[in-house]
Amino acid sequence: MYADLGIAPRPRVSEVHVDAAEIAHRRIYEGVRPALAAAKAPENLWELCAQDFIAKANCAAGKNGSAHSILFGTRPDISWAMPFYSHVAAYNTSPNGRFATRSTPARYVGPDFRGGISAIHVRVGRATRRVRSYRYIGPPHGTLDETSMTVTVPPDPAVGPPAPPAADTYDSDDDADDWPKTDDTFIGPDIRDIGR
């Protein structure tokens, strides 16, 4: 009956292809969501973060090489790779085309493959623009000092306080830095007894 009416059944997509597409989408989602949270980036940058994640995934080496090297036969240029929403100093070119030495604080939001070698997209205020000359300043969770263009990174609470300096066991003064003490007793031999 359908053949008489000129209606052909649509072929079903194979379940293998559907599963592969769902796995790829899940991988992108699981890469973008923590990257946005770690960078404390606005949620409206979801698409830019996904593009950055996909570009990095295409350049990452797998068991047969990277997707970029398989497709183009060359090693990818990854000089642009940095954490999403990192602090960068963007150097502008002046209207006459000359290089301006003054930089603008910006945030990295992804590579720009159409802009030439090592071009990236940065976010300055609410505007996204292409930059070819830039300098990585620091990770996204740091605090930017715009006068010195440096980033202060808070200590990681999961790591704990910094370790005390290493014990100075090779001097001969028998002071507090020679051996760790508990209950005013030395742990280990006295330095004067070594070598006798």
NUSEFI-473952 format. One record per residue: x, y, z of N, C-alpha, C, CB in turn; residue in one letter. Coordinates in Angstrom, 3 decimals, decimal comma. Atoms other than C-alpha are relative to their C-alpha. Glycine has a CB too. Example, Ala and Ser with C-alpha at 12.3 -4.5 7.8 and 13.67 -1.06 7.14 Angstrom:
2
[[0,890; -1,190; 0,000]; [12,300; -4,500; 7,800]; [0,900; 1,200; 0,000]; [-0,992; 0,027; 1,246]; a] [[-0,820; -1,190; -0,060]; [13,670; -1,060; 7,140]; [-0,770; 1,090; 0,730]; [0,414; 0,462; -1,415]; s] 
This chain:
196
[[0,804; -1,183; 0,000]; [0,000; 0,000; 0,000]; [0,860; 1,266; 0,000]; [-0,922; -0,013; 1,186]; m] [[-0,852; -1,185; -0,039]; [2,766; 2,501; 0,888]; [0,733; 0,199; -1,323]; [1,005; -0,109; 1,146]; y] [[-0,694; -0,113; 1,280]; [4,570; 1,711; -2,355]; [-0,918; 0,588; -1,059]; [0,522; -1,366; -0,452]; a] [[0,956; -0,555; 0,959]; [1,433; 2,515; -4,304]; [-0,169; 1,506; 0,185]; [-1,354; -0,696; 0,139]; d] [[0,156; -1,431; -0,279]; [1,236; 5,920; -2,617]; [1,301; 0,787; -0,199]; [-0,498; 0,196; 1,422]; l] [[-1,293; -0,661; 0,187]; [4,941; 6,655; -3,274]; [0,690; 0,344; 1,299]; [-0,177; 1,244; -0,801]; g] [[-0,618; -0,254; -1,305]; [5,879; 6,583; 0,409]; [1,014; -1,112; 0,258]; [-1,081; 0,066; 1,151]; i] [[-1,051; 0,991; -0,290]; [9,157; 4,864; 1,127]; [0,338; 0,082; 1,477]; [1,281; 0,240; -0,879]; a] [[-0,378; -0,033; -1,417]; [10,065; 3,839; 4,638]; [1,399; 0,606; 0,169]; [-0,045; -1,427; 0,607]; p] [[-1,300; -0,611; -0,285]; [12,907; 5,861; 6,106]; [0,901; -1,020; 0,663]; [-0,154; 1,251; 0,897]; r] [[-0,876; 0,980; -0,658]; [15,917; 3,715; 6,977]; [0,335; 0,456; 1,420]; [1,303; -0,207; -0,819]; p] [[-0,334; -0,308; -1,392]; [16,593; 3,532; 10,671]; [1,497; 0,161; 0,159]; [-0,518; -1,097; 0,943]; r] [[-1,408; -0,191; -0,292]; [19,881; 4,789; 11,954]; [0,459; -1,162; 0,867]; [0,258; 1,371; 0,702]; v] [[-0,499; 1,139; -0,754]; [21,999; 1,994; 13,254]; [0,213; 0,384; 1,465]; [1,309; -0,523; -0,616]; s] [[-0,146; -0,251; -1,443]; [22,070; 1,705; 17,036]; [1,450; 0,280; 0,375]; [-0,520; -1,195; 0,804]; e] [[-1,422; -0,226; -0,293]; [25,874; 1,651; 16,953]; [0,343; 1,468; -0,201]; [0,900; -0,891; -0,896]; v] [[-0,278; -1,412; 0,252]; [26,001; 5,137; 15,418]; [-0,647; 0,889; 1,051]; [-0,487; 0,398; -1,387]; h] [[0,687; -0,784; -1,021]; [23,462; 6,464; 17,899]; [0,772; -0,073; 1,310]; [-1,448; -0,499; 0,194]; v] [[-0,774; 0,159; -1,234]; [25,455; 5,040; 20,808]; [1,315; 0,776; -0,074]; [0,281; -1,489; 0,269]; d] [[-1,265; -0,730; 0,143]; [28,701; 6,504; 19,446]; [-0,217; 1,502; 0,121]; [0,658; -0,325; -1,346]; a] [[0,299; -1,432; -0,098]; [27,097; 9,946; 19,086]; [-0,333; 0,387; 1,434]; [-1,164; 0,372; -0,930]; a] [[0,334; -0,292; -1,394]; [25,677; 9,792; 22,604]; [1,243; -0,029; 0,883]; [-1,035; -0,999; 0,521]; e] [[-1,251; 0,058; -0,769]; [29,097; 8,794; 23,983]; [0,821; 1,266; -0,250]; [0,827; -1,268; -0,378]; i] [[-0,753; -1,228; 0,324]; [30,734; 11,737; 22,158]; [-0,624; 1,212; 0,678]; [0,051; 0,221; -1,527]; a] [[0,672; -1,118; -0,660]; [28,111; 14,168; 23,472]; [0,213; -0,030; 1,503]; [-1,488; -0,020; -0,310]; h] [[-0,217; 0,139; -1,444]; [28,480; 12,816; 27,012]; [1,428; 0,402; 0,364]; [-0,281; -1,452; 0,456]; r] [[-1,399; -0,347; -0,264]; [32,282; 13,190; 26,801]; [0,206; 1,513; -0,033]; [0,922; -0,680; -1,023]; r] [[-0,097; -1,466; 0,075]; [31,945; 16,831; 25,735]; [-0,650; 0,623; 1,229]; [-0,669; 0,536; -1,298]; i] [[0,709; -0,529; -1,167]; [29,410; 17,511; 28,488]; [0,819; -0,192; 1,269]; [-1,367; -0,677; 0,150]; y] [[-0,790; 0,286; -1,197]; [31,615; 15,853; 31,104]; [1,335; 0,737; 0,008]; [0,243; -1,488; 0,114]; e] [[-1,216; -0,807; 0,035]; [34,596; 17,925; 29,954]; [-0,274; 1,479; 0,200]; [0,714; -0,205; -1,305]; g] [[0,316; -1,428; -0,050]; [32,867; 21,300; 29,700]; [-0,514; 0,410; 1,371]; [-1,032; 0,352; -1,065]; v] [[0,622; -0,381; -1,275]; [30,863; 21,306; 32,911]; [1,015; 0,226; 1,112]; [-0,982; -1,064; 0,431]; r] [[-0,995; -0,290; -1,039]; [33,838; 20,906; 35,295]; [0,942; 1,138; -0,365]; [0,807; -1,232; 0,287]; p] [[-0,883; -1,099; 0,398]; [35,937; 23,331; 33,228]; [-0,638; 1,350; 0,315]; [0,331; -0,091; -1,501]; a] [[0,703; -1,245; -0,342]; [33,308; 26,058; 33,629]; [-0,032; 0,219; 1,507]; [-1,431; -0,021; -0,554]; l] [[0,069; -0,129; -1,461]; [32,956; 25,333; 37,346]; [1,367; 0,344; 0,587]; [-0,530; -1,299; 0,628]; a] [[-1,345; -0,259; -0,535]; [36,726; 25,285; 37,981]; [0,459; 1,419; -0,314]; [1,006; -1,009; -0,569]; a] [[-0,407; -1,350; 0,395]; [37,210; 28,564; 36,111]; [-0,893; 1,081; 0,588]; [0,004; 0,117; -1,501]; a] [[0,992; -0,949; -0,493]; [34,196; 30,194; 37,782]; [-0,415; 0,957; -1,114]; [0,551; 0,786; 1,207]; k] [[0,386; -0,775; 1,174]; [33,232; 31,350; 34,309]; [-1,515; 0,107; -0,065]; [0,556; -0,640; -1,291]; a] [[1,452; -0,137; 0,144]; [29,753; 32,639; 33,469]; [-0,575; -1,149; -0,841]; [-0,351; 1,361; -0,644]; p] [[0,650; 1,099; 0,703]; [27,298; 30,015; 32,218]; [-0,234; 0,301; -1,481]; [-1,316; -0,322; 0,665]; e] [[0,245; -0,317; 1,405]; [26,765; 31,905; 28,960]; [1,217; -0,273; -0,884]; [-0,410; 1,450; -0,133]; n] [[-1,190; 0,359; 0,776]; [30,290; 30,862; 27,890]; [0,053; -1,498; -0,296]; [1,262; 0,424; 0,747]; l] [[0,054; 1,442; 0,200]; [29,152; 27,235; 27,580]; [0,467; -0,388; -1,404]; [-1,418; -0,510; 0,242]; w] [[-0,340; 0,349; 1,375]; [29,476; 27,186; 23,774]; [1,486; 0,208; -0,274]; [-0,831; 0,826; -0,977]; e] [[-1,428; -0,251; 0,198]; [32,964; 28,748; 23,780]; [0,850; -1,036; 0,730]; [0,365; 1,407; 0,479]; l] [[-0,727; 1,016; -0,758]; [34,105; 26,301; 26,460]; [-0,075; -1,347; -0,719]; [-0,568; -0,120; 1,435]; c] [[0,142; 1,250; 0,753]; [32,740; 23,377; 24,409]; [0,905; 0,016; -1,232]; [-1,473; -0,219; -0,419]; a] [[-0,885; -0,088; 1,162]; [34,609; 24,612; 21,310]; [1,462; -0,159; 0,411]; [-0,200; 1,338; -0,725]; q] [[-1,363; 0,135; -0,506]; [37,807; 24,919; 23,351]; [0,296; -1,453; 0,371]; [0,215; 0,916; 1,218]; d] [[-0,185; 1,399; -0,392]; [37,346; 21,414; 24,775]; [0,156; -0,898; -1,227]; [-1,185; -0,478; 0,856]; f] [[-0,067; 0,812; 1,216]; [36,749; 19,926; 21,318]; [1,318; 0,231; -0,725]; [-1,181; 0,320; -0,932]; i] [[-1,285; -0,287; 0,646]; [39,816; 21,689; 19,880]; [1,140; -0,694; 0,724]; [0,254; 1,511; -0,047]; a] [[-1,049; 0,683; -0,767]; [41,978; 20,330; 22,706]; [-0,104; -1,513; -0,161]; [-0,088; 0,379; 1,488]; k] [[0,176; 1,447; 0,179]; [40,468; 16,843; 22,325]; [0,489; -0,439; -1,380]; [-1,482; -0,392; 0,189]; a] [[-0,469; 0,349; 1,338]; [41,233; 16,871; 18,589]; [1,518; 0,022; -0,098]; [-0,591; 0,946; -1,022]; n] [[-1,462; -0,064; 0,011]; [44,865; 17,721; 19,341]; [0,638; -1,010; 0,947]; [0,457; 1,393; 0,367]; c] [[-0,544; 0,972; -0,959]; [45,249; 15,152; 22,124]; [0,295; -1,314; -0,702]; [-0,982; -0,230; 1,173]; a] [[-0,406; 1,249; 0,639]; [47,056; 11,985; 21,132]; [-0,792; -1,168; 0,554]; [1,497; -0,241; 0,191]; a] [[0,669; 1,239; -0,362]; [45,105; 8,754; 21,163]; [0,889; -1,174; -0,360]; [-1,368; -0,116; -0,700]; g] [[-0,832; 1,170; 0,308]; [46,264; 5,226; 20,429]; [0,477; 0,007; -1,448]; [-0,775; -1,285; 0,279]; k] [[-0,420; -0,088; 1,402]; [46,447; 5,987; 16,673]; [0,514; 1,388; -0,357]; [-1,155; -0,369; -0,916]; n] [[-0,403; -1,377; 0,242]; [47,624; 9,592; 17,043]; [-1,167; 0,923; 0,273]; [0,509; 0,182; -1,437]; g] [[1,090; -0,947; -0,232]; [45,573; 12,750; 17,343]; [-0,902; 0,059; -1,225]; [0,553; 1,406; 0,332]; s] [[0,933; -0,143; 1,115]; [42,514; 13,413; 15,216]; [0,549; 0,985; -1,025]; [-1,381; 0,463; 0,502]; a] [[-0,596; -0,991; 0,903]; [44,330; 16,419; 13,752]; [1,079; -0,635; -0,863]; [0,588; 1,175; 0,799]; h] [[-1,085; 0,602; 0,777]; [47,387; 14,398; 12,711]; [-0,521; -1,057; -0,971]; [1,037; -0,621; 0,934]; s] [[0,577; 0,989; 0,914]; [45,226; 11,641; 11,185]; [-0,645; 0,707; -1,190]; [-1,040; -0,888; 0,734]; i] [[0,699; -0,709; 1,069]; [43,190; 14,163; 9,169]; [0,951; 0,773; -0,906]; [-1,018; 0,947; 0,591]; l] [[-0,849; -0,884; 0,792]; [45,945; 16,544; 8,053]; [1,397; -0,555; -0,265]; [0,119; 1,316; 0,687]; f] [[-1,325; 0,576; 0,208]; [49,074; 14,384; 8,311]; [1,124; 0,804; 0,630]; [0,258; -0,140; -1,457]; g] [[-1,016; -0,803; -0,679]; [50,896; 16,984; 10,443]; [-0,303; 0,042; 1,493]; [0,059; 1,438; -0,587]; t] [[0,207; -0,158; -1,436]; [51,393; 17,508; 14,142]; [-0,709; 1,319; 0,254]; [1,345; -0,061; 0,772]; r] [[0,745; -1,248; -0,243]; [48,994; 20,091; 15,593]; [0,849; 1,039; 0,731]; [-1,267; -0,291; 0,812]; p] [[-0,612; -1,097; -0,740]; [50,173; 23,489; 16,809]; [-0,829; 0,214; 1,262]; [0,082; 1,315; -0,869]; d] [[0,744; -0,140; -1,254]; [49,194; 23,570; 20,474]; [0,571; 1,123; 0,862]; [0,019; -1,318; 0,780]; i] [[-0,568; -1,113; -0,767]; [50,976; 26,775; 21,465]; [-1,098; 0,842; 0,653]; [0,868; 0,884; -0,909]; s] [[1,128; -0,763; -0,545]; [47,526; 28,287; 22,188]; [-0,621; -0,666; 1,220]; [-1,059; 0,188; -1,065]; w] [[0,709; 0,762; -1,039]; [46,514; 25,610; 24,716]; [0,325; 0,527; 1,397]; [0,361; -1,491; -0,092]; a] [[-0,101; -0,419; -1,394]; [45,899; 26,884; 28,235]; [-1,358; -0,274; 0,639]; [0,412; 1,528; 0,130]; m] [[1,301; 0,260; -0,622]; [43,136; 26,361; 30,818]; [-1,046; 1,029; -0,432]; [0,133; 0,004; 1,525]; p] [[1,086; -0,878; 0,423]; [39,774; 27,811; 29,825]; [-0,185; 1,129; 1,002]; [-1,308; -0,791; -0,163]; f] [[0,259; -1,218; -0,760]; [39,121; 31,352; 31,095]; [1,228; 0,462; 0,804]; [-1,177; -0,224; 0,939]; y] [[-1,235; -0,441; -0,654]; [42,784; 31,877; 32,094]; [0,214; 1,488; -0,212]; [1,208; -0,788; -0,531]; s] [[-0,373; -1,411; 0,137]; [44,148; 35,359; 32,627]; [1,096; 0,115; -1,054]; [0,476; 0,597; 1,368]; h] [[-1,014; -0,273; 1,004]; [46,077; 36,637; 29,609]; [0,154; 1,510; -0,144]; [-0,368; -0,657; -1,360]; v] [[-0,238; -1,392; 0,364]; [47,651; 39,945; 28,653]; [-0,085; 0,062; -1,510]; [1,393; 0,530; 0,533]; a] [[0,212; -0,102; 1,442]; [46,363; 40,788; 25,173]; [0,674; 1,270; -0,510]; [-1,522; 0,000; -0,347]; a] [[-0,682; -1,142; 0,600]; [48,599; 43,041; 23,098]; [-0,747; 0,393; -1,259]; [1,491; -0,325; -0,313]; y] [[0,780; -0,508; 1,131]; [46,771; 45,186; 20,602]; [0,919; 0,515; -1,088]; [-0,957; 1,110; 0,453]; n] [[-0,694; -0,713; 1,061]; [47,862; 46,449; 17,259]; [-0,704; 1,337; -0,159]; [0,015; -0,818; -1,350]; t] [[0,576; -1,333; 0,128]; [47,354; 50,145; 16,784]; [-0,696; 0,128; -1,354]; [1,091; 1,090; 0,162]; s] [[0,723; -0,154; 1,271]; [45,116; 51,453; 13,970]; [0,919; 0,070; -1,223]; [-0,850; 1,244; 0,050]; p] [[-0,904; -0,071; 1,149]; [48,177; 52,077; 11,769]; [0,722; -1,324; -0,260]; [1,020; 1,103; 0,217]; n] [[-0,566; 1,321; 0,245]; [49,113; 48,384; 12,027]; [1,261; -0,300; 0,782]; [0,284; -0,150; -1,433]; g] [[-1,215; 0,234; -0,787]; [52,065; 48,798; 14,367]; [-0,338; -0,705; 1,301]; [0,727; 1,325; 0,289]; r] [[0,184; 0,739; -1,240]; [52,531; 46,663; 17,439]; [-0,018; 0,964; 1,178]; [1,110; -1,053; 0,178]; f] [[0,098; -0,850; -1,183]; [51,424; 48,363; 20,652]; [0,574; -0,771; 1,192]; [-1,488; 0,436; 0,269]; a] [[-0,642; 0,687; -1,116]; [53,503; 47,535; 23,727]; [-0,876; -0,076; 1,223]; [1,279; 0,677; 0,351]; t] [[0,897; 0,011; -1,139]; [50,652; 48,192; 26,127]; [-0,965; -1,172; -0,107]; [-0,766; 1,323; 0,100]; r] [[0,883; 1,166; 0,043]; [48,588; 45,174; 27,084]; [-1,306; 0,287; 0,733]; [0,695; -1,227; 0,614]; s] [[1,320; -0,088; -0,601]; [44,976; 44,718; 28,124]; [-0,277; -1,290; 0,733]; [-1,090; 0,281; -1,061]; t] [[0,348; 1,259; -0,672]; [43,893; 42,212; 30,784]; [-1,223; -0,624; -0,670]; [-0,271; 0,238; 1,515]; p] [[1,085; 0,703; 0,682]; [41,675; 39,597; 29,181]; [-0,082; -1,421; 0,535]; [0,211; -0,002; -1,541]; a] [[0,198; 1,405; -0,365]; [40,389; 36,044; 29,620]; [0,007; -0,850; -1,260]; [-1,329; -0,196; 0,785]; r] [[-0,068; 0,923; 1,134]; [41,204; 33,172; 27,255]; [-1,297; -0,793; -0,094]; [1,212; -0,956; 0,136]; y] [[1,235; 0,766; 0,190]; [38,062; 31,591; 25,778]; [0,095; -0,983; -1,162]; [-1,163; 0,942; -0,228]; v] [[-0,129; 1,028; 1,022]; [39,443; 29,416; 22,983]; [0,929; 0,396; -1,125]; [-1,339; -0,330; -0,558]; g] [[-0,877; -0,287; 1,133]; [41,643; 29,101; 19,917]; [-0,784; 0,615; -1,159]; [0,710; -1,279; -0,463]; p] [[0,602; -0,556; 1,206]; [40,976; 30,948; 16,681]; [0,812; -0,520; -1,175]; [-0,034; 1,581; 0,031]; d] [[-0,758; 0,633; 1,070]; [42,101; 28,703; 13,849]; [-0,060; 0,792; -1,297]; [-0,508; -1,397; -0,233]; f] [[0,087; -0,818; 1,211]; [40,983; 31,186; 11,189]; [0,852; 1,251; 0,092]; [-1,438; 0,385; -0,268]; r] [[-0,740; -1,244; -0,194]; [43,069; 34,001; 12,639]; [1,491; -0,115; -0,204]; [-0,252; 0,513; 1,351]; g] [[-1,431; 0,165; 0,201]; [46,485; 32,580; 11,835]; [0,616; -0,840; 1,103]; [0,683; 1,353; -0,068]; g] [[-0,717; 0,848; -0,947]; [49,104; 30,714; 13,789]; [-0,073; 0,608; 1,395]; [1,472; -0,187; -0,433]; i] [[0,058; -0,361; -1,420]; [48,614; 30,883; 17,569]; [-0,999; 1,101; 0,326]; [1,349; 0,425; 0,457]; s] [[1,020; -1,004; -0,315]; [45,637; 33,245; 17,371]; [-1,011; -0,611; 0,967]; [-0,711; 0,511; -1,297]; a] [[0,978; 0,464; -0,981]; [43,163; 32,984; 20,240]; [-1,150; 0,997; 0,089]; [0,659; -0,197; 1,388]; i] [[1,113; -0,885; -0,342]; [39,804; 34,405; 21,250]; [0,137; 0,353; 1,470]; [-1,394; -0,668; -0,302]; h] [[-0,038; -0,456; -1,387]; [39,819; 36,481; 24,418]; [-1,273; 0,765; 0,301]; [1,249; 0,881; 0,270]; v] [[1,172; -0,741; -0,475]; [37,082; 38,075; 26,443]; [0,519; 1,221; 0,746]; [-0,930; -0,893; 0,923]; r] [[-0,340; -1,266; -0,647]; [37,612; 41,730; 27,350]; [-1,321; 0,646; 0,362]; [0,883; 0,939; -0,931]; v] [[1,319; -0,463; -0,426]; [34,678; 42,896; 29,434]; [-1,038; -1,012; -0,452]; [-0,317; 1,416; -0,570]; g] [[1,018; 0,915; 0,543]; [31,687; 41,403; 27,599]; [0,239; -0,315; -1,465]; [-1,389; 0,594; 0,169]; r] [[-0,268; 0,198; 1,422]; [33,225; 41,488; 24,129]; [1,026; -1,116; -0,196]; [0,499; 1,310; -0,647]; a] [[-0,955; 1,043; 0,385]; [34,998; 38,529; 22,515]; [0,705; 0,471; -1,252]; [-0,706; -1,385; -0,232]; t] [[-0,740; -0,441; 1,169]; [37,777; 39,361; 20,100]; [1,201; -0,885; -0,267]; [0,444; 1,433; 0,170]; r] [[-1,147; 0,792; 0,426]; [40,683; 37,792; 18,223]; [1,285; 0,727; 0,353]; [-0,061; -0,289; -1,511]; r] [[-1,294; -0,562; -0,367]; [44,238; 38,316; 19,452]; [1,081; -0,922; -0,536]; [0,129; 0,184; 1,547]; v] [[-1,130; 0,800; 0,484]; [47,471; 37,185; 17,842]; [1,210; 0,113; 0,917]; [0,383; 0,429; -1,410]; r] [[-1,115; -0,213; -0,919]; [49,884; 38,595; 20,425]; [-0,557; 0,036; 1,416]; [0,776; 1,320; -0,337]; s] [[0,508; 0,100; -1,358]; [49,290; 37,624; 24,026]; [1,053; -0,659; 0,883]; [-1,328; -0,796; 0,036]; y] [[-0,889; 0,633; -0,979]; [51,002; 36,411; 27,181]; [-0,866; -0,620; 1,082]; [1,018; 1,032; 0,613]; r] [[0,712; 0,690; -1,072]; [49,688; 33,841; 29,647]; [0,451; 0,590; 1,328]; [0,254; -1,542; -0,046]; y] [[-0,336; -0,602; -1,291]; [49,509; 35,435; 33,095]; [-0,211; -0,984; 1,139]; [-0,834; 1,256; 0,237]; i] [[0,259; 0,909; -1,104]; [47,903; 32,852; 35,355]; [-1,291; -0,770; -0,170]; [-0,036; 0,756; 1,287]; g] [[1,191; 0,847; 0,090]; [45,177; 30,304; 36,010]; [-1,274; 0,788; 0,261]; [0,099; -1,156; 0,984]; p] [[1,263; -0,740; -0,123]; [41,496; 31,246; 36,026]; [-0,430; 0,278; 1,431]; [-1,083; -0,751; -0,683]; p] [[0,462; -0,194; -1,373]; [41,017; 30,898; 39,791]; [0,855; 0,990; 0,778]; [-0,020; -1,320; 0,723]; h] [[-0,846; -0,977; -0,672]; [43,739; 33,445; 40,613]; [-0,607; 1,391; -0,017]; [1,362; 0,032; -0,640]; g] [[0,447; -1,388; -0,075]; [43,297; 37,121; 41,450]; [0,976; 0,864; -0,781]; [-0,113; 0,482; 1,479]; t] [[-0,835; -0,808; 0,885]; [44,601; 39,571; 38,849]; [0,297; 1,354; 0,622]; [-0,677; 0,183; -1,358]; l] [[-0,421; -1,352; -0,363]; [46,591; 42,662; 39,815]; [0,283; 0,721; -1,315]; [1,274; -0,005; 0,961]; d] [[-0,095; -0,618; 1,323]; [46,096; 44,925; 36,792]; [1,176; 0,957; -0,134]; [-1,270; 0,734; -0,309]; e] [[-1,128; -0,923; 0,125]; [48,932; 47,322; 37,631]; [1,278; -0,743; -0,343]; [0,188; 0,792; 1,290]; t] [[-1,216; 0,767; 0,290]; [51,656; 44,674; 37,633]; [-0,244; -1,132; -0,984]; [0,574; -0,563; 1,279]; s] [[0,391; 1,084; 0,894]; [49,738; 42,227; 35,376]; [0,532; -1,347; 0,496]; [0,505; 0,276; -1,420]; m] [[-0,356; 1,285; -0,600]; [50,389; 39,338; 37,754]; [-1,241; -0,594; 0,643]; [1,146; 0,158; 1,045]; t] [[1,125; 0,711; -0,603]; [48,047; 36,728; 39,186]; [0,470; -0,645; 1,295]; [-0,583; -1,069; -0,974]; v] [[-0,273; 0,630; -1,289]; [48,042; 35,696; 42,839]; [-0,927; -1,194; 0,127]; [-0,194; 1,005; 1,195]; t] [[0,781; 1,236; -0,099]; [46,924; 32,096; 43,281]; [-0,130; -0,372; 1,471]; [0,665; -1,164; -0,814]; v] [[0,164; 0,400; -1,399]; [45,407; 31,152; 46,640]; [0,501; -1,426; 0,206]; [-1,476; 0,116; 0,430]; p] [[-0,471; 1,364; -0,246]; [46,860; 28,036; 48,300]; [-1,151; -0,995; -0,096]; [0,672; -0,098; 1,379]; p] [[1,001; 1,046; 0,157]; [45,020; 24,811; 47,600]; [-0,271; -0,626; 1,364]; [0,466; -1,075; -1,028]; d] [[0,273; 0,563; -1,327]; [43,237; 23,686; 50,796]; [0,142; -1,521; 0,035]; [-1,396; 0,387; 0,447]; p] [[-0,133; 1,461; 0,010]; [43,400; 20,041; 49,685]; [1,445; -0,428; 0,224]; [-0,512; -0,572; -1,324]; a] [[-1,409; 0,343; -0,156]; [47,198; 20,139; 49,716]; [0,448; 0,188; 1,437]; [0,862; 0,841; -0,933]; v] [[-0,374; -0,261; -1,380]; [47,485; 21,559; 53,220]; [1,077; 1,059; 0,080]; [0,470; -1,273; 0,673]; g] [[-1,028; -1,034; -0,164]; [50,093; 23,881; 54,681]; [1,312; -0,439; -0,637]; [0,217; 0,317; 1,491]; p] [[-1,276; 0,381; 0,608]; [53,548; 24,013; 53,129]; [0,824; -0,836; 0,967]; [0,790; 1,249; -0,430]; p] [[-0,829; 0,891; -0,806]; [55,976; 21,381; 54,348]; [1,145; 0,792; 0,630]; [0,552; -1,169; -0,860]; a] [[-1,145; -0,685; -0,603]; [58,692; 22,475; 56,778]; [1,249; -0,285; -0,823]; [0,203; -0,445; 1,476]; p] [[-1,221; 0,239; 0,768]; [62,174; 22,784; 55,322]; [0,615; -1,342; 0,373]; [1,014; 1,130; 0,233]; p] [[-0,623; 1,309; -0,220]; [64,131; 19,578; 54,966]; [0,977; 0,086; 1,163]; [0,724; -0,493; -1,279]; a] [[-0,907; 0,047; -1,156]; [66,157; 18,506; 57,988]; [1,433; 0,215; -0,447]; [-0,127; -1,345; 0,747]; a] [[-1,397; -0,304; 0,284]; [69,720; 19,757; 58,046]; [0,844; -1,015; 0,774]; [0,368; 1,492; 0,396]; d] [[-0,637; 1,078; -0,774]; [71,287; 16,469; 59,085]; [1,495; -0,103; -0,205]; [-0,622; -1,307; -0,350]; t] [[-1,418; 0,178; 0,292]; [74,768; 16,959; 57,711]; [0,890; 1,073; 0,615]; [0,206; -0,023; -1,477]; y] [[-0,888; -0,912; -0,706]; [75,988; 19,805; 59,874]; [0,336; -0,618; 1,359]; [-0,654; 1,418; 0,165]; d] [[-0,460; 0,621; -1,253]; [77,686; 19,156; 63,196]; [-0,373; 0,824; 1,219]; [1,505; -0,199; -0,034]; s] [[0,313; -0,859; -1,129]; [75,925; 21,599; 65,470]; [-1,066; -0,574; 0,927]; [-0,442; 1,329; -0,499]; d] [[1,001; 0,653; -0,851]; [73,248; 19,231; 66,940]; [-1,095; 0,971; 0,452]; [0,676; -0,618; 1,223]; d] [[1,081; -0,899; -0,371]; [70,516; 21,833; 66,827]; [-1,354; -0,587; -0,396]; [0,198; 1,371; -0,655]; d] [[1,364; 0,498; 0,177]; [66,758; 21,554; 66,362]; [-0,289; -0,474; -1,417]; [-0,981; 1,069; 0,372]; a] [[0,305; 0,414; 1,359]; [66,955; 21,122; 62,596]; [0,697; -1,292; -0,415]; [0,373; 1,089; -0,946]; d] [[-0,717; 1,211; 0,374]; [69,108; 17,985; 62,733]; [-0,902; -1,220; -0,127]; [1,073; -0,278; 1,002]; d] [[0,864; 1,173; 0,028]; [66,541; 15,313; 63,560]; [-1,356; 0,394; 0,573]; [0,628; -1,191; 0,800]; w] [[1,290; -0,271; -0,638]; [62,821; 15,388; 64,293]; [0,010; -0,523; 1,424]; [-1,158; -0,637; -0,798]; p] [[-0,028; 0,397; -1,411]; [62,381; 15,258; 68,053]; [-1,407; -0,274; 0,494]; [0,665; 1,087; 0,864]; k] [[1,220; 0,221; -0,771]; [59,644; 13,819; 70,209]; [0,438; -0,267; 1,429]; [-0,866; -1,195; -0,581]; t] [[-0,322; 0,161; -1,427]; [59,814; 14,049; 74,009]; [1,470; 0,260; 0,291]; [-0,367; -1,400; 0,467]; d] [[-1,395; -0,390; -0,212]; [63,261; 15,691; 73,861]; [0,989; -1,136; -0,220]; [0,167; 0,534; 1,387]; d] [[-0,956; 1,060; 0,346]; [64,900; 12,540; 72,499]; [0,218; 0,032; -1,494]; [-0,505; -1,406; 0,457]; t] [[-0,310; 0,033; 1,419]; [66,658; 12,247; 69,182]; [-0,528; -1,283; -0,616]; [1,510; 0,127; -0,230]; f] [[0,360; 1,186; 0,767]; [65,254; 9,892; 66,591]; [1,155; -0,224; -0,945]; [-1,382; 0,162; -0,770]; i] [[-1,158; 0,280; 0,843]; [68,290; 8,343; 64,984]; [1,278; 0,204; 0,795]; [-0,003; 0,895; -1,254]; g] [[-1,282; -0,093; -0,699]; [71,972; 8,368; 65,856]; [0,412; 1,448; 0,221]; [1,083; -0,732; -0,781]; p] [[-0,590; -1,306; -0,240]; [73,788; 11,327; 67,319]; [1,058; 0,226; -1,072]; [0,611; 0,102; 1,443]; d] [[-0,930; -0,272; 1,078]; [75,894; 13,042; 64,663]; [1,433; -0,288; 0,441]; [-0,136; 1,450; -0,467]; i] [[-1,379; 0,240; -0,458]; [79,026; 12,756; 66,823]; [0,352; -1,488; -0,006]; [0,195; 0,571; 1,408]; r] [[-0,285; 1,434; -0,019]; [78,651; 8,941; 66,879]; [0,146; -0,589; -1,399]; [-1,092; -0,730; 0,744]; d] [[-0,103; 0,522; 1,365]; [78,521; 8,585; 63,095]; [1,460; 0,004; -0,418]; [-0,862; 0,838; -0,993]; i] [[-1,372; 0,113; 0,490]; [81,793; 7,377; 61,659]; [0,992; -0,465; 1,043]; [0,445; 1,304; -0,536]; g] [[-0,943; 0,499; -1,007]; [83,313; 6,082; 64,909]; [0,031; -1,480; 0,039]; [-0,340; 0,521; 1,356]; r] 
